[in-house]
Amino acid sequence: MNIPELSFTKDKRVAVVGSSGILLNTEFGSEIDDHDIVVRFNVARTEGYEKHVGSKTDIRVMNGHSWAGTTNKNIFTGFDNKFTSKLRNTTLLIKSVTKSDETLGYQNTHPSNKVVILSESIISECSREIESDHGPTCGALAVILLSKLTDNINCYGFNFYHDDWCDRHYWENINKYDLGEFHNIDKEYTYLSKLNETGSISLR
């Protein structure tokens, strides 16, 4: 799972910031921003939520539809289809992208950003790592890839979809959909919990 574009994270102190509404019950903002590298997902916002989630972003892992701006707003009610065009100086790791979304994604991306399209072989390797027959979530994917480069990873806002649907993203309401069609959350929980127990990562 060698991704040269992530070499700058080697042996760094990394904050991986999930999207759960549980973050609104915390004030981790300054602690998160104090890390060498901060990772976020899809269209997770920082403006207006700085005391909870910080403001710094170095890496953003995105599904193809989030990058392209084609996410279903009937499900993700707060989705901003202009979000990608506002990003600057960020490494964007893109997974599960269609050709049409790839075209739109590149059109929307400012040249100050670095785009890395993750191959299907990398996605499959990450699935095998968590012993899942489904693709990994952006969160699990980020932790798996980064754990090969550093053993100093702190994870915030990972609640493994135990929230009510209305609380699964701290910045928006989500209408219910069949999550199990895409990911195996139980497998991801087991895998990341083991990493936490062995000290490879810290689930905050």
C-alpha angles and dihedrals in degrees: 000000000000112000109174092196089066095053090103088071094061111132091349127136104253132194115202107196117202125200104239121135088235086084089073088067091059139061100213095137100110092039091053094048090050090070121099091236130024122198125196136174138241110314098341106155130220102183108101092010100067097122090054103038107011126234106254122102126177101158130027121190111205139181112234094251092052091051092048095044094240099117115138106260090194087071102028098043098185097048115142111205090196093056097103093053090059095056120106136184094359133133106234117204108196125197135180096015126167121215092252092049090047090056092049092044094056091045090054097044121099113228092240088073125081115225121206117183106205113225123236088244091060091047090049092048090053090050090053090049091061092037092240130143088207129072117267123254116249088257097054091042092055094048093048093050096043094045088066089061106036139017093205103086124143117191121205129187097016107145097151093234093297089131124098110266092255090057102045093100120039093216103042148022118254124207114223120271136162102279092172090067089071110025142024102227094178091059091048091049091051093048097047092043089057091051088050093050092051092048094245089123136005120230104207 
